[in-house]
Amino acid sequence: MTERYTETTDWRGATWAFAVWATHFSLLWGASSMFPGMAVARWIALFATIAALGALLWLWRIRQARRGNAILLFAIGISALSILFGAMPALIG
């Protein structure tokens, strides 16, 4: 038992990716509830989407050097697609 066990999968990075997605969803839901059909909700959706995608890009750049980043890439991909899919109704109207 002299060797330390190290987890090769980046579960923390994947958790952060899904947290960005959840935060984006909450912001868009709150904006559409507070400002239904108004232009301010669309602006909030646009800025929140840009910020969320930027956060995912930043997350990838700082965590890509770790081993086992296939899960991280999958989580970031799922989160990015979900962010874009969730923003479409808010941005298109």
C-alpha positions as CSV (number, residue, x, y, z in Angstrom):
1,M,0.0,0.0,0.0
2,T,2.8,2.4,-0.7
3,E,1.4,3.7,-4.0
4,R,-1.2,6.3,-3.9
5,Y,-4.3,5.9,-6.0
6,T,-5.0,8.7,-8.3
7,E,-8.2,9.1,-10.3
8,T,-7.5,9.6,-14.0
9,T,-11.0,10.9,-14.9
10,D,-11.6,14.6,-14.4
11,W,-14.9,14.4,-12.6
12,R,-14.4,17.9,-11.1
13,G,-14.1,19.5,-14.5
14,A,-17.2,17.6,-15.7
15,T,-19.1,18.8,-12.7
16,W,-18.1,22.4,-13.4
17,A,-19.3,22.0,-17.0
18,F,-22.7,20.9,-15.9
19,A,-22.8,23.7,-13.3
20,V,-22.2,26.2,-16.0
21,W,-25.1,24.7,-18.0
22,A,-27.4,24.7,-14.9
23,T,-26.5,28.3,-14.1
24,H,-27.2,29.4,-17.7
25,F,-30.6,27.6,-17.7
26,S,-31.5,29.2,-14.4
27,L,-30.6,32.7,-15.7
28,L,-32.6,32.2,-18.9
29,W,-35.6,30.9,-17.0
30,G,-35.5,33.7,-14.5
31,A,-35.2,36.3,-17.3
32,S,-38.0,34.9,-19.3
33,S,-40.2,34.8,-16.1
34,M,-39.4,38.3,-15.1
35,F,-39.6,39.9,-18.5
36,P,-41.9,37.8,-20.7
37,G,-41.8,38.8,-24.3
38,M,-39.6,41.8,-23.7
39,A,-36.4,42.7,-25.4
40,V,-34.5,42.8,-22.2
41,A,-35.0,39.1,-21.7
42,R,-33.4,38.5,-25.1
43,W,-30.4,40.6,-24.2
44,I,-30.0,38.8,-21.0
45,A,-30.2,35.5,-22.9
46,L,-27.6,36.7,-25.4
47,F,-25.1,37.8,-22.8
48,A,-25.7,34.8,-20.6
49,T,-25.1,32.5,-23.6
50,I,-21.9,34.2,-24.6
51,A,-20.7,34.1,-21.0
52,A,-21.6,30.5,-20.5
53,L,-19.8,29.4,-23.7
54,G,-16.8,31.5,-22.7
55,A,-16.8,29.8,-19.3
56,L,-16.8,26.4,-21.0
57,L,-13.9,27.4,-23.3
58,W,-12.0,28.7,-20.3
59,L,-12.7,25.4,-18.4
60,W,-11.4,23.4,-21.3
61,R,-8.2,25.5,-21.6
62,I,-7.3,25.2,-17.9
63,R,-8.1,21.5,-17.5
64,Q,-7.1,20.0,-20.8
65,A,-3.6,19.1,-19.6
66,R,-5.0,16.6,-17.1
67,R,-5.2,12.9,-17.9
68,G,-8.5,11.3,-18.6
69,N,-10.1,14.3,-20.2
70,A,-12.5,12.3,-22.4
71,I,-15.2,12.7,-19.8
72,L,-14.4,16.4,-19.6
73,L,-14.7,16.8,-23.3
74,F,-18.0,14.9,-23.3
75,A,-19.4,17.0,-20.5
76,I,-18.3,20.3,-22.1
77,G,-19.8,19.1,-25.4
78,I,-23.1,18.2,-23.8
79,S,-23.2,21.4,-21.9
80,A,-22.4,23.6,-24.9
81,L,-25.1,21.9,-27.0
82,S,-27.6,22.3,-24.2
83,I,-26.7,25.9,-23.7
84,L,-27.2,26.6,-27.4
85,F,-30.4,24.6,-27.6
86,G,-31.8,26.4,-24.5
87,A,-30.9,29.8,-25.8
88,M,-32.6,29.3,-29.2
89,P,-36.2,30.0,-28.1
90,A,-35.1,33.0,-26.1
91,L,-33.0,34.5,-28.9
92,I,-35.3,33.7,-31.8
93,G,-38.5,34.6,-30.0
